[in-house]
């Protein structure tokens, strides 16, 4: 099980749960996902279920697919 305070730290750059000798990576993945989501008006949430593992939820606002019509100015 992952403690709640550890889950929050995962969004900091270069933060990993494991040491580098067991897994590849630099600890930037969730930092990048969080930054990209924020730029697009979204959020990222991480929760550690009691059964173990980590659940990541990324929410992005729905985009309006209509094209804005230009209004001529005179």
CHARMM internal coordinates of N, CA and C (Angstrom, degrees):
IC EDIT
DIST 1 N 1 CA 1.4567
DIST 1 CA 1 C 1.5356
ANGL 1 N 1 CA 1 C 109.07
DIST 1 C 2 N 1.3150
ANGL 1 CA 1 C 2 N 116.62
DIHE 1 N 1 CA 1 C 2 N 141.59
DIST 2 N 2 CA 1.4566
ANGL 1 C 2 N 2 CA 122.69
DIHE 1 CA 1 C 2 N 2 CA -178.91
DIST 2 CA 2 C 1.5251
ANGL 2 N 2 CA 2 C 109.21
DIHE 1 C 2 N 2 CA 2 C -99.95
DIST 2 C 3 N 1.3401
ANGL 2 CA 2 C 3 N 118.49
DIHE 2 N 2 CA 2 C 3 N 122.73
DIST 3 N 3 CA 1.4680
ANGL 2 C 3 N 3 CA 120.31
DIHE 2 CA 2 C 3 N 3 CA 178.61
DIST 3 CA 3 C 1.5244
ANGL 3 N 3 CA 3 C 111.55
DIHE 2 C 3 N 3 CA 3 C -62.98
DIST 3 C 4 N 1.3379
ANGL 3 CA 3 C 4 N 116.49
DIHE 3 N 3 CA 3 C 4 N 149.56
DIST 4 N 4 CA 1.4622
ANGL 3 C 4 N 4 CA 122.04
DIHE 3 CA 3 C 4 N 4 CA -177.32
DIST 4 CA 4 C 1.5211
ANGL 4 N 4 CA 4 C 111.90
DIHE 3 C 4 N 4 CA 4 C -58.52
DIST 4 C 5 N 1.3292
ANGL 4 CA 4 C 5 N 118.41
DIHE 4 N 4 CA 4 C 5 N -40.95
DIST 5 N 5 CA 1.4678
ANGL 4 C 5 N 5 CA 119.56
DIHE 4 CA 4 C 5 N 5 CA -179.00
DIST 5 CA 5 C 1.5276
ANGL 5 N 5 CA 5 C 111.62
DIHE 4 C 5 N 5 CA 5 C -65.74
DIST 5 C 6 N 1.3232
ANGL 5 CA 5 C 6 N 117.04
DIHE 5 N 5 CA 5 C 6 N -30.60
DIST 6 N 6 CA 1.4596
ANGL 5 C 6 N 6 CA 121.11
DIHE 5 CA 5 C 6 N 6 CA 176.91
DIST 6 CA 6 C 1.5243
ANGL 6 N 6 CA 6 C 110.68
DIHE 5 C 6 N 6 CA 6 C -70.40
DIST 6 C 7 N 1.3202
ANGL 6 CA 6 C 7 N 117.12
DIHE 6 N 6 CA 6 C 7 N -38.72
DIST 7 N 7 CA 1.4684
ANGL 6 C 7 N 7 CA 121.59
DIHE 6 CA 6 C 7 N 7 CA 178.97
DIST 7 CA 7 C 1.5216
ANGL 7 N 7 CA 7 C 110.10
DIHE 6 C 7 N 7 CA 7 C -60.65
DIST 7 C 8 N 1.3209
ANGL 7 CA 7 C 8 N 118.14
DIHE 7 N 7 CA 7 C 8 N -43.88
DIST 8 N 8 CA 1.4672
ANGL 7 C 8 N 8 CA 121.38
DIHE 7 CA 7 C 8 N 8 CA 179.80
DIST 8 CA 8 C 1.5292
ANGL 8 N 8 CA 8 C 111.39
DIHE 7 C 8 N 8 CA 8 C -63.04
DIST 8 C 9 N 1.3313
ANGL 8 CA 8 C 9 N 117.84
DIHE 8 N 8 CA 8 C 9 N -35.27
DIST 9 N 9 CA 1.4695
ANGL 8 C 9 N 9 CA 121.45
DIHE 8 CA 8 C 9 N 9 CA -179.84
DIST 9 CA 9 C 1.5194
ANGL 9 N 9 CA 9 C 112.37
DIHE 8 C 9 N 9 CA 9 C -69.47
DIST 9 C 10 N 1.3253
ANGL 9 CA 9 C 10 N 118.49
DIHE 9 N 9 CA 9 C 10 N -20.17
DIST 10 N 10 CA 1.4640
ANGL 9 C 10 N 10 CA 120.87
DIHE 9 CA 9 C 10 N 10 CA -177.84
DIST 10 CA 10 C 1.5245
ANGL 10 N 10 CA 10 C 113.06
DIHE 9 C 10 N 10 CA 10 C -62.35
DIST 10 C 11 N 1.3243
ANGL 10 CA 10 C 11 N 117.96
DIHE 10 N 10 CA 10 C 11 N -18.58
DIST 11 N 11 CA 1.4597
ANGL 10 C 11 N 11 CA 121.50
DIHE 10 CA 10 C 11 N 11 CA 179.99
DIST 11 CA 11 C 1.5268
ANGL 11 N 11 CA 11 C 112.02
DIHE 10 C 11 N 11 CA 11 C -86.96
DIST 11 C 12 N 1.3251
ANGL 11 CA 11 C 12 N 117.44
DIHE 11 N 11 CA 11 C 12 N -3.37
DIST 12 N 12 CA 1.4624
ANGL 11 C 12 N 12 CA 121.17
DIHE 11 CA 11 C 12 N 12 CA 176.09
DIST 12 CA 12 C 1.5232
ANGL 12 N 12 CA 12 C 109.36
DIHE 11 C 12 N 12 CA 12 C -84.38
DIST 12 C 13 N 1.3469
ANGL 12 CA 12 C 13 N 117.57
DIHE 12 N 12 CA 12 C 13 N 144.20
DIST 13 N 13 CA 1.4681
ANGL 12 C 13 N 13 CA 119.77
DIHE 12 CA 12 C 13 N 13 CA -179.83
DIST 13 CA 13 C 1.5279
ANGL 13 N 13 CA 13 C 111.97
DIHE 12 C 13 N 13 CA 13 C -59.46
DIST 13 C 14 N 1.3206
ANGL 13 CA 13 C 14 N 115.04
DIHE 13 N 13 CA 13 C 14 N 142.85
DIST 14 N 14 CA 1.4672
ANGL 13 C 14 N 14 CA 124.59
DIHE 13 CA 13 C 14 N 14 CA 175.48
DIST 14 CA 14 C 1.5303
ANGL 14 N 14 CA 14 C 113.41
DIHE 13 C 14 N 14 CA 14 C 63.24
DIST 14 C 15 N 1.3275
ANGL 14 CA 14 C 15 N 116.81
DIHE 14 N 14 CA 14 C 15 N 26.93
DIST 15 N 15 CA 1.4618
ANGL 14 C 15 N 15 CA 121.29
DIHE 14 CA 14 C 15 N 15 CA 178.05
DIST 15 CA 15 C 1.5146
ANGL 15 N 15 CA 15 C 109.22
DIHE 14 C 15 N 15 CA 15 C -103.68
DIST 15 C 16 N 1.3299
ANGL 15 CA 15 C 16 N 115.37
DIHE 15 N 15 CA 15 C 16 N 131.36
DIST 16 N 16 CA 1.4629
ANGL 15 C 16 N 16 CA 121.83
DIHE 15 CA 15 C 16 N 16 CA 180.00
DIST 16 CA 16 C 1.5188
ANGL 16 N 16 CA 16 C 109.06
DIHE 15 C 16 N 16 CA 16 C -134.62
DIST 16 C 17 N 1.3227
ANGL 16 CA 16 C 17 N 116.73
DIHE 16 N 16 CA 16 C 17 N 152.08
DIST 17 N 17 CA 1.4566
ANGL 16 C 17 N 17 CA 120.47
DIHE 16 CA 16 C 17 N 17 CA 174.36
DIST 17 CA 17 C 1.5196
ANGL 17 N 17 CA 17 C 111.40
DIHE 16 C 17 N 17 CA 17 C -79.57
DIST 17 C 18 N 1.3279
ANGL 17 CA 17 C 18 N 116.21
DIHE 17 N 17 CA 17 C 18 N -34.08
DIST 18 N 18 CA 1.4557
ANGL 17 C 18 N 18 CA 121.50
DIHE 17 CA 17 C 18 N 18 CA -178.61
DIST 18 CA 18 C 1.5188
ANGL 18 N 18 CA 18 C 109.91
DIHE 17 C 18 N 18 CA 18 C -103.06
DIST 18 C 19 N 1.3255
ANGL 18 CA 18 C 19 N 115.52
DIHE 18 N 18 CA 18 C 19 N 160.71
DIST 19 N 19 CA 1.4560
ANGL 18 C 19 N 19 CA 117.93
DIHE 18 CA 18 C 19 N 19 CA 173.25
DIST 19 CA 19 C 1.5315
ANGL 19 N 19 CA 19 C 109.40
DIHE 18 C 19 N 19 CA 19 C -77.64
DIST 19 C 20 N 1.2986
ANGL 19 CA 19 C 20 N 117.14
DIHE 19 N 19 CA 19 C 20 N 162.92
DIST 20 N 20 CA 1.4752
ANGL 19 C 20 N 20 CA 121.94
DIHE 19 CA 19 C 20 N 20 CA -174.13
DIST 20 CA 20 C 1.5160
ANGL 20 N 20 CA 20 C 112.98
DIHE 19 C 20 N 20 CA 20 C -67.73
DIST 20 C 21 N 1.2991
ANGL 20 CA 20 C 21 N 118.87
DIHE 20 N 20 CA 20 C 21 N -16.27
DIST 21 N 21 CA 1.4595
ANGL 20 C 21 N 21 CA 118.95
DIHE 20 CA 20 C 21 N 21 CA -175.69
DIST 21 CA 21 C 1.5160
ANGL 21 N 21 CA 21 C 112.59
DIHE 20 C 21 N 21 CA 21 C -75.52
DIST 21 C 22 N 1.3203
ANGL 21 CA 21 C 22 N 118.54
DIHE 21 N 21 CA 21 C 22 N -18.48
DIST 22 N 22 CA 1.4627
ANGL 21 C 22 N 22 CA 120.73
DIHE 21 CA 21 C 22 N 22 CA -176.51
DIST 22 CA 22 C 1.5229
ANGL 22 N 22 CA 22 C 114.03
DIHE 21 C 22 N 22 CA 22 C -99.93
DIST 22 C 23 N 1.3160
ANGL 22 CA 22 C 23 N 118.39
DIHE 22 N 22 CA 22 C 23 N -26.46
DIST 23 N 23 CA 1.4702
ANGL 22 C 23 N 23 CA 121.33
DIHE 22 CA 22 C 23 N 23 CA -176.64
DIST 23 CA 23 C 1.5201
ANGL 23 N 23 CA 23 C 110.21
DIHE 22 C 23 N 23 CA 23 C -141.94
DIST 23 C 24 N 1.3353
ANGL 23 CA 23 C 24 N 115.55
DIHE 23 N 23 CA 23 C 24 N 152.11
DIST 24 N 24 CA 1.4571
ANGL 23 C 24 N 24 CA 120.53
DIHE 23 CA 23 C 24 N 24 CA 175.35
DIST 24 CA 24 C 1.5251
ANGL 24 N 24 CA 24 C 109.63
DIHE 23 C 24 N 24 CA 24 C -79.86
DIST 24 C 25 N 1.3112
ANGL 24 CA 24 C 25 N 115.72
DIHE 24 N 24 CA 24 C 25 N 164.64
DIST 25 N 25 CA 1.4622
ANGL 24 C 25 N 25 CA 121.42
DIHE 24 CA 24 C 25 N 25 CA 175.26
DIST 25 CA 25 C 1.5142
ANGL 25 N 25 CA 25 C 111.25
DIHE 24 C 25 N 25 CA 25 C 121.90
DIST 25 C 26 N 1.3148
ANGL 25 CA 25 C 26 N 114.27
DIHE 25 N 25 CA 25 C 26 N 164.81
DIST 26 N 26 CA 1.4585
ANGL 25 C 26 N 26 CA 120.58
DIHE 25 CA 25 C 26 N 26 CA -176.85
DIST 26 CA 26 C 1.5207
ANGL 26 N 26 CA 26 C 113.36
DIHE 25 C 26 N 26 CA 26 C -115.91
DIST 26 C 27 N 1.3243
ANGL 26 CA 26 C 27 N 118.03
DIHE 26 N 26 CA 26 C 27 N -3.07
DIST 27 N 27 CA 1.4568
ANGL 26 C 27 N 27 CA 119.75
DIHE 26 CA 26 C 27 N 27 CA -178.77
DIST 27 CA 27 C 1.5142
ANGL 27 N 27 CA 27 C 113.08
DIHE 26 C 27 N 27 CA 27 C 79.53
DIST 27 C 28 N 1.3204
ANGL 27 CA 27 C 28 N 116.86
DIHE 27 N 27 CA 27 C 28 N 30.39
DIST 28 N 28 CA 1.4658
ANGL 27 C 28 N 28 CA 120.62
DIHE 27 CA 27 C 28 N 28 CA -179.47
DIST 28 CA 28 C 1.5308
ANGL 28 N 28 CA 28 C 113.20
DIHE 27 C 28 N 28 CA 28 C -110.93
DIST 28 C 29 N 1.3159
ANGL 28 CA 28 C 29 N 117.97
DIHE 28 N 28 CA 28 C 29 N -11.93
DIST 29 N 29 CA 1.4631
ANGL 28 C 29 N 29 CA 121.39
DIHE 28 CA 28 C 29 N 29 CA -172.75
DIST 29 CA 29 C 1.5153
ANGL 29 N 29 CA 29 C 114.27
DIHE 28 C 29 N 29 CA 29 C -56.48
DIST 29 C 30 N 1.3323
ANGL 29 CA 29 C 30 N 117.82
DIHE 29 N 29 CA 29 C 30 N -54.06
DIST 30 N 30 CA 1.4625
ANGL 29 C 30 N 30 CA 120.00
DIHE 29 CA 29 C 30 N 30 CA -178.00
DIST 30 CA 30 C 1.5240
ANGL 30 N 30 CA 30 C 111.87
DIHE 29 C 30 N 30 CA 30 C -70.76
DIST 30 C 31 N 1.3191
ANGL 30 CA 30 C 31 N 117.20
DIHE 30 N 30 CA 30 C 31 N -28.78
DIST 31 N 31 CA 1.4649
ANGL 30 C 31 N 31 CA 120.27
DIHE 30 CA 30 C 31 N 31 CA 175.12
DIST 31 CA 31 C 1.5263
ANGL 31 N 31 CA 31 C 109.75
DIHE 30 C 31 N 31 CA 31 C -63.66
DIST 31 C 32 N 1.3272
ANGL 31 CA 31 C 32 N 116.40
DIHE 31 N 31 CA 31 C 32 N -45.05
DIST 32 N 32 CA 1.4740
ANGL 31 C 32 N 32 CA 120.65
DIHE 31 CA 31 C 32 N 32 CA 179.29
DIST 32 CA 32 C 1.5259
ANGL 32 N 32 CA 32 C 111.24
DIHE 31 C 32 N 32 CA 32 C -65.76
DIST 32 C 33 N 1.3229
ANGL 32 CA 32 C 33 N 117.08
DIHE 32 N 32 CA 32 C 33 N -45.01
DIST 33 N 33 CA 1.4654
ANGL 32 C 33 N 33 CA 120.66
DIHE 32 CA 32 C 33 N 33 CA 179.61
DIST 33 CA 33 C 1.5248
ANGL 33 N 33 CA 33 C 109.87
DIHE 32 C 33 N 33 CA 33 C -59.52
DIST 33 C 34 N 1.3231
ANGL 33 CA 33 C 34 N 116.81
DIHE 33 N 33 CA 33 C 34 N -44.59
DIST 34 N 34 CA 1.4596
ANGL 33 C 34 N 34 CA 121.20
DIHE 33 CA 33 C 34 N 34 CA -179.45
DIST 34 CA 34 C 1.5291
ANGL 34 N 34 CA 34 C 111.55
DIHE 33 C 34 N 34 CA 34 C -62.86
DIST 34 C 35 N 1.3333
ANGL 34 CA 34 C 35 N 116.66
DIHE 34 N 34 CA 34 C 35 N -43.15
DIST 35 N 35 CA 1.4710
ANGL 34 C 35 N 35 CA 121.02
DIHE 34 CA 34 C 35 N 35 CA 179.58
DIST 35 CA 35 C 1.5182
ANGL 35 N 35 CA 35 C 111.65
DIHE 34 C 35 N 35 CA 35 C -65.01
DIST 35 C 36 N 1.3233
ANGL 35 CA 35 C 36 N 116.66
DIHE 35 N 35 CA 35 C 36 N -43.72
DIST 36 N 36 CA 1.4745
ANGL 35 C 36 N 36 CA 120.61
DIHE 35 CA 35 C 36 N 36 CA -179.62
DIST 36 CA 36 C 1.5253
ANGL 36 N 36 CA 36 C 110.21
DIHE 35 C 36 N 36 CA 36 C -65.37
DIST 36 C 37 N 1.3185
ANGL 36 CA 36 C 37 N 116.83
DIHE 36 N 36 CA 36 C 37 N -43.44
DIST 37 N 37 CA 1.4684
ANGL 36 C 37 N 37 CA 120.17
DIHE 36 CA 36 C 37 N 37 CA 178.51
DIST 37 CA 37 C 1.5213
ANGL 37 N 37 CA 37 C 110.48
DIHE 36 C 37 N 37 CA 37 C -60.85
DIST 37 C 38 N 1.3267
ANGL 37 CA 37 C 38 N 117.62
DIHE 37 N 37 CA 37 C 38 N -43.45
DIST 38 N 38 CA 1.4664
ANGL 37 C 38 N 38 CA 121.44
DIHE 37 CA 37 C 38 N 38 CA -179.17
DIST 38 CA 38 C 1.5232
ANGL 38 N 38 CA 38 C 111.65
DIHE 37 C 38 N 38 CA 38 C -62.25
DIST 38 C 39 N 1.3295
ANGL 38 CA 38 C 39 N 117.05
DIHE 38 N 38 CA 38 C 39 N -41.65
DIST 39 N 39 CA 1.4697
ANGL 38 C 39 N 39 CA 120.90
DIHE 38 CA 38 C 39 N 39 CA 179.48
DIST 39 CA 39 C 1.5277
ANGL 39 N 39 CA 39 C 110.44
DIHE 38 C 39 N 39 CA 39 C -61.17
DIST 39 C 40 N 1.3166
ANGL 39 CA 39 C 40 N 116.81
DIHE 39 N 39 CA 39 C 40 N -31.89
DIST 40 N 40 CA 1.4636
ANGL 39 C 40 N 40 CA 121.22
DIHE 39 CA 39 C 40 N 40 CA -179.23
DIST 40 CA 40 C 1.5235
ANGL 40 N 40 CA 40 C 112.68
DIHE 39 C 40 N 40 CA 40 C -94.87
DIST 40 C 41 N 1.3281
ANGL 40 CA 40 C 41 N 116.88
DIHE 40 N 40 CA 40 C 41 N 12.99
DIST 41 N 41 CA 1.4598
ANGL 40 C 41 N 41 CA 120.91
DIHE 40 CA 40 C 41 N 41 CA 177.18
DIST 41 CA 41 C 1.5206
ANGL 41 N 41 CA 41 C 113.65
DIHE 40 C 41 N 41 CA 41 C 79.41
DIST 41 C 42 N 1.3218
ANGL 41 CA 41 C 42 N 117.20
DIHE 41 N 41 CA 41 C 42 N 19.90
DIST 42 N 42 CA 1.4625
ANGL 41 C 42 N 42 CA 120.99
DIHE 41 CA 41 C 42 N 42 CA -177.22
DIST 42 CA 42 C 1.5132
ANGL 42 N 42 CA 42 C 112.90
DIHE 41 C 42 N 42 CA 42 C -109.63
DIST 42 C 43 N 1.3183
ANGL 42 CA 42 C 43 N 114.72
DIHE 42 N 42 CA 42 C 43 N -174.66
DIST 43 N 43 CA 1.4544
ANGL 42 C 43 N 43 CA 121.53
DIHE 42 CA 42 C 43 N 43 CA -179.55
DIST 43 CA 43 C 1.5271
ANGL 43 N 43 CA 43 C 109.94
DIHE 42 C 43 N 43 CA 43 C -137.66
DIST 43 C 44 N 1.3158
ANGL 43 CA 43 C 44 N 115.56
DIHE 43 N 43 CA 43 C 44 N 160.43
DIST 44 N 44 CA 1.4617
ANGL 43 C 44 N 44 CA 122.55
DIHE 43 CA 43 C 44 N 44 CA 173.77
DIST 44 CA 44 C 1.5209
ANGL 44 N 44 CA 44 C 106.88
DIHE 43 C 44 N 44 CA 44 C -130.55
DIST 44 C 45 N 1.3227
ANGL 44 CA 44 C 45 N 115.95
DIHE 44 N 44 CA 44 C 45 N 133.82
DIST 45 N 45 CA 1.4614
ANGL 44 C 45 N 45 CA 120.94
DIHE 44 CA 44 C 45 N 45 CA 179.31
DIST 45 CA 45 C 1.5217
ANGL 45 N 45 CA 45 C 108.81
DIHE 44 C 45 N 45 CA 45 C -129.72
DIST 45 C 46 N 1.3108
ANGL 45 CA 45 C 46 N 116.07
DIHE 45 N 45 CA 45 C 46 N 136.15
DIST 46 N 46 CA 1.4618
ANGL 45 C 46 N 46 CA 121.75
DIHE 45 CA 45 C 46 N 46 CA 176.85
DIST 46 CA 46 C 1.5238
ANGL 46 N 46 CA 46 C 108.50
DIHE 45 C 46 N 46 CA 46 C -118.88
DIST 46 C 47 N 1.3172
ANGL 46 CA 46 C 47 N 116.10
DIHE 46 N 46 CA 46 C 47 N 134.48
DIST 47 N 47 CA 1.4617
ANGL 46 C 47 N 47 CA 121.11
DIHE 46 CA 46 C 47 N 47 CA 176.63
DIST 47 CA 47 C 1.5211
ANGL 47 N 47 CA 47 C 108.48
DIHE 46 C 47 N 47 CA 47 C -134.72
DIST 47 C 48 N 1.3113
ANGL 47 CA 47 C 48 N 114.89
DIHE 47 N 47 CA 47 C 48 N 144.67
DIST 48 N 48 CA 1.4608
ANGL 47 C 48 N 48 CA 121.64
DIHE 47 CA 47 C 48 N 48 CA 178.06
DIST 48 CA 48 C 1.5255
ANGL 48 N 48 CA 48 C 108.30
DIHE 47 C 48 N 48 CA 48 C -104.78
DIST 48 C 49 N 1.3473
ANGL 48 CA 48 C 49 N 118.09
DIHE 48 N 48 CA 48 C 49 N 104.07
DIST 49 N 49 CA 1.4555
ANGL 48 C 49 N 49 CA 119.81
DIHE 48 CA 48 C 49 N 49 CA 179.66
DIST 49 CA 49 C 1.5264
ANGL 49 N 49 CA 49 C 111.21
DIHE 48 C 49 N 49 CA 49 C -66.79
DIST 49 C 50 N 1.3188
ANGL 49 CA 49 C 50 N 117.52
DIHE 49 N 49 CA 49 C 50 N 153.50
DIST 50 N 50 CA 1.4697
ANGL 49 C 50 N 50 CA 120.39
DIHE 49 CA 49 C 50 N 50 CA -178.71
DIST 50 CA 50 C 1.5268
ANGL 50 N 50 CA 50 C 113.22
DIHE 49 C 50 N 50 CA 50 C -61.93
DIST 50 C 51 N 1.3170
ANGL 50 CA 50 C 51 N 117.11
DIHE 50 N 50 CA 50 C 51 N -20.80
DIST 51 N 51 CA 1.4657
ANGL 50 C 51 N 51 CA 120.84
DIHE 50 CA 50 C 51 N 51 CA -179.54
DIST 51 CA 51 C 1.5206
ANGL 51 N 51 CA 51 C 112.70
DIHE 50 C 51 N 51 CA 51 C -82.08
DIST 51 C 52 N 1.3453
ANGL 51 CA 51 C 52 N 116.97
DIHE 51 N 51 CA 51 C 52 N -6.32
DIST 52 N 52 CA 1.4560
ANGL 51 C 52 N 52 CA 121.79
DIHE 51 CA 51 C 52 N 52 CA 179.51
DIST 52 CA 52 C 1.5122
ANGL 52 N 52 CA 52 C 111.88
DIHE 51 C 52 N 52 CA 52 C 107.44
DIST 52 C 53 N 1.3062
ANGL 52 CA 52 C 53 N 115.67
DIHE 52 N 52 CA 52 C 53 N 169.30
DIST 53 N 53 CA 1.4595
ANGL 52 C 53 N 53 CA 121.07
DIHE 52 CA 52 C 53 N 53 CA -179.31
DIST 53 CA 53 C 1.5169
ANGL 53 N 53 CA 53 C 111.93
DIHE 52 C 53 N 53 CA 53 C 85.34
DIST 53 C 54 N 1.3074
ANGL 53 CA 53 C 54 N 115.38
DIHE 53 N 53 CA 53 C 54 N -166.99
DIST 54 N 54 CA 1.4530
ANGL 53 C 54 N 54 CA 121.64
DIHE 53 CA 53 C 54 N 54 CA -178.56
DIST 54 CA 54 C 1.5229
ANGL 54 N 54 CA 54 C 108.46
DIHE 53 C 54 N 54 CA 54 C -145.22
DIST 54 C 55 N 1.3200
ANGL 54 CA 54 C 55 N 116.27
DIHE 54 N 54 CA 54 C 55 N 128.81
DIST 55 N 55 CA 1.4680
ANGL 54 C 55 N 55 CA 121.45
DIHE 54 CA 54 C 55 N 55 CA 175.87
DIST 55 CA 55 C 1.5209
ANGL 55 N 55 CA 55 C 108.19
DIHE 54 C 55 N 55 CA 55 C -102.75
DIST 55 C 56 N 1.3317
ANGL 55 CA 55 C 56 N 116.37
DIHE 55 N 55 CA 55 C 56 N 127.37
DIST 56 N 56 CA 1.4620
ANGL 55 C 56 N 56 CA 122.62
DIHE 55 CA 55 C 56 N 56 CA 177.81
DIST 56 CA 56 C 1.5188
ANGL 56 N 56 CA 56 C 107.67
DIHE 55 C 56 N 56 CA 56 C -113.73
DIST 56 C 57 N 1.3412
ANGL 56 CA 56 C 57 N 116.65
DIHE 56 N 56 CA 56 C 57 N 127.60
DIST 57 N 57 CA 1.4642
ANGL 56 C 57 N 57 CA 122.05
DIHE 56 CA 56 C 57 N 57 CA 176.97
DIST 57 CA 57 C 1.5225
ANGL 57 N 57 CA 57 C 108.47
DIHE 56 C 57 N 57 CA 57 C -118.81
DIST 57 C 58 N 1.3287
ANGL 57 CA 57 C 58 N 116.40
DIHE 57 N 57 CA 57 C 58 N 122.52
DIST 58 N 58 CA 1.4609
ANGL 57 C 58 N 58 CA 122.31
DIHE 57 CA 57 C 58 N 58 CA 176.44
DIST 58 CA 58 C 1.5154
ANGL 58 N 58 CA 58 C 107.12
DIHE 57 C 58 N 58 CA 58 C -109.77
DIST 58 C 59 N 1.3207
ANGL 58 CA 58 C 59 N 116.23
DIHE 58 N 58 CA 58 C 59 N 125.85
DIST 59 N 59 CA 1.4660
ANGL 58 C 59 N 59 CA 121.13
DIHE 58 CA 58 C 59 N 59 CA 178.57
DIST 59 CA 59 C 1.5256
ANGL 59 N 59 CA 59 C 108.72
DIHE 58 C 59 N 59 CA 59 C -120.05
DIST 59 C 60 N 1.3274
ANGL 59 CA 59 C 60 N 114.63
DIHE 59 N 59 CA 59 C 60 N 127.34
DIST 60 N 60 CA 1.4609
ANGL 59 C 60 N 60 CA 121.48
DIHE 59 CA 59 C 60 N 60 CA 177.12
DIST 60 CA 60 C 1.5171
ANGL 60 N 60 CA 60 C 107.99
DIHE 59 C 60 N 60 CA 60 C -122.93
DIST 60 C 61 N 1.3355
ANGL 60 CA 60 C 61 N 117.35
DIHE 60 N 60 CA 60 C 61 N 143.38
DIST 61 N 61 CA 1.4600
ANGL 60 C 61 N 61 CA 118.83
DIHE 60 CA 60 C 61 N 61 CA 178.69
DIST 61 CA 61 C 1.5259
ANGL 61 N 61 CA 61 C 110.67
DIHE 60 C 61 N 61 CA 61 C -66.49
DIST 61 C 62 N 1.3035
ANGL 61 CA 61 C 62 N 114.82
DIHE 61 N 61 CA 61 C 62 N 146.68
DIST 62 N 62 CA 1.4591
ANGL 61 C 62 N 62 CA 120.08
DIHE 61 CA 61 C 62 N 62 CA 177.16
DIST 62 CA 62 C 1.5191
ANGL 62 N 62 CA 62 C 108.74
DIHE 61 C 62 N 62 CA 62 C -69.12
DIST 62 C 63 N 1.3025
ANGL 62 CA 62 C 63 N 116.07
DIHE 62 N 62 CA 62 C 63 N 136.55
DIST 63 N 63 CA 1.4600
ANGL 62 C 63 N 63 CA 121.14
DIHE 62 CA 62 C 63 N 63 CA -179.55
DIST 63 CA 63 C 1.5166
ANGL 63 N 63 CA 63 C 109.66
DIHE 62 C 63 N 63 CA 63 C -91.90
DIST 63 C 64 N 1.3106
ANGL 63 CA 63 C 64 N 114.87
DIHE 63 N 63 CA 63 C 64 N 135.14
DIST 64 N 64 CA 1.4579
ANGL 63 C 64 N 64 CA 120.32
DIHE 63 CA 63 C 64 N 64 CA 175.50
DIST 64 CA 64 C 1.5260
ANGL 64 N 64 CA 64 C 107.04
DIHE 63 C 64 N 64 CA 64 C -77.04
DIST 64 C 65 N 1.3206
ANGL 64 CA 64 C 65 N 117.03
DIHE 64 N 64 CA 64 C 65 N 120.48
DIST 65 N 65 CA 1.4652
ANGL 64 C 65 N 65 CA 121.04
DIHE 64 CA 64 C 65 N 65 CA -174.94
DIST 65 CA 65 C 1.5183
ANGL 65 N 65 CA 65 C 114.44
DIHE 64 C 65 N 65 CA 65 C -85.01
DIST 65 C 66 N 1.3185
ANGL 65 CA 65 C 66 N 118.42
DIHE 65 N 65 CA 65 C 66 N 3.99
DIST 66 N 66 CA 1.4555
ANGL 65 C 66 N 66 CA 118.97
DIHE 65 CA 65 C 66 N 66 CA 179.70
DIST 66 CA 66 C 1.5231
ANGL 66 N 66 CA 66 C 109.94
DIHE 65 C 66 N 66 CA 66 C -78.83
DIST 66 C 67 N 1.2844
ANGL 66 CA 66 C 67 N 115.58
DIHE 66 N 66 CA 66 C 67 N 149.27
DIST 67 N 67 CA 1.4674
ANGL 66 C 67 N 67 CA 121.28
DIHE 66 CA 66 C 67 N 67 CA 179.00
DIST 67 CA 67 C 1.5241
ANGL 67 N 67 CA 67 C 107.80
DIHE 66 C 67 N 67 CA 67 C -95.44
DIST 67 C 68 N 1.3131
ANGL 67 CA 67 C 68 N 115.74
DIHE 67 N 67 CA 67 C 68 N 127.64
DIST 68 N 68 CA 1.4596
ANGL 67 C 68 N 68 CA 119.93
DIHE 67 CA 67 C 68 N 68 CA 179.48
DIST 68 CA 68 C 1.5365
ANGL 68 N 68 CA 68 C 109.33
DIHE 67 C 68 N 68 CA 68 C -70.56
DIST 68 C 69 N 1.2941
ANGL 68 CA 68 C 69 N 115.27
DIHE 68 N 68 CA 68 C 69 N 136.14
DIST 69 N 69 CA 1.4644
ANGL 68 C 69 N 69 CA 120.69
DIHE 68 CA 68 C 69 N 69 CA 178.27
DIST 69 CA 69 C 1.5257
ANGL 69 N 69 CA 69 C 109.11
DIHE 68 C 69 N 69 CA 69 C -88.75
DIST 69 C 70 N 1.3084
ANGL 69 CA 69 C 70 N 115.33
DIHE 69 N 69 CA 69 C 70 N 133.15
DIST 70 N 70 CA 1.4661
ANGL 69 C 70 N 70 CA 119.64
DIHE 69 CA 69 C 70 N 70 CA 176.93
DIST 70 CA 70 C 1.5193
ANGL 70 N 70 CA 70 C 110.08
DIHE 69 C 70 N 70 CA 70 C -71.96
DIST 70 C 71 N 1.3119
ANGL 70 CA 70 C 71 N 115.36
DIHE 70 N 70 CA 70 C 71 N 134.07
DIST 71 N 71 CA 1.4642
ANGL 70 C 71 N 71 CA 120.04
DIHE 70 CA 70 C 71 N 71 CA 178.89
DIST 71 CA 71 C 1.5246
ANGL 71 N 71 CA 71 C 107.01
DIHE 70 C 71 N 71 CA 71 C -100.97
DIST 71 C 72 N 1.3470
ANGL 71 CA 71 C 72 N 115.60
DIHE 71 N 71 CA 71 C 72 N 119.39
DIST 72 N 72 CA 1.4779
ANGL 71 C 72 N 72 CA 117.84
DIHE 71 CA 71 C 72 N 72 CA -179.03
DIST 72 CA 72 C 1.5276
ANGL 72 N 72 CA 72 C 110.79
DIHE 71 C 72 N 72 CA 72 C -65.84
DIST 72 C 73 N 1.3108
ANGL 72 CA 72 C 73 N 115.58
DIHE 72 N 72 CA 72 C 73 N 138.70
DIST 73 N 73 CA 1.4680
ANGL 72 C 73 N 73 CA 120.60
DIHE 72 CA 72 C 73 N 73 CA 175.79
DIST 73 CA 73 C 1.5097
ANGL 73 N 73 CA 73 C 108.84
DIHE 72 C 73 N 73 CA 73 C -107.86
DIST 73 C 74 N 1.2817
ANGL 73 CA 73 C 74 N 116.61
DIHE 73 N 73 CA 73 C 74 N 140.90
DIST 74 N 74 CA 1.4724
ANGL 73 C 74 N 74 CA 120.10
DIHE 73 CA 73 C 74 N 74 CA -179.78
DIST 74 CA 74 C 1.5027
ANGL 74 N 74 CA 74 C 111.18
DIHE 73 C 74 N 74 CA 74 C -123.01
END
COOR INIT
IC SEED 1 N 1 CA 1 C
IC BUILD
